[in-house]
Amino acid sequence: KIIVLLSVLAAGGISFSTTALAQYCEGTVYGLSGHYNPSTGSGFLAVRAGPRGSASQVGELFNGDTVEVFDRRGNWYKIASTTTASLEGWVSARYLHNDCRY
């Protein structure tokens, strides 16, 4: 939840507050091979530093791992892992099932 406190001081000295809720979006990794082979890129979803295949790999996710989704750029999602501490980056949208409206 994000609480937004909005104060407006206009000519009449009007001020008010309102609360806004940010959308929480969770995704689940799926569709990967069951055979882990890092030399071929099989069996894991590469987490990358940027939204492109050539960006450096910063981690790996596996079938069933959950992530929080923050943004989308083309076929890439900006994520933070909910199963691996401090793992953040970009993943291919092809292997992430979610109900986000990005």
FENZIWO-V184403 format. One record per helix or strand. SS is the DSSP state (A for helix, B for strand). FROM is the first residue (numbers start at 1). TO is the last residue. If there is no record, write none. Layout:
# FENZIWO-V184403
<<SS,FROM,TO> <SS,FROM,TO>>
This chain:
# FENZIWO-V184403
<<B,2,2> <B,20,20> <B,26,29> <B,37,37> <B,42,42> <B,45,48> <B,57,61> <B,66,73> <B,76,81> <B,88,92> <A,93,95> <B,96,98>>
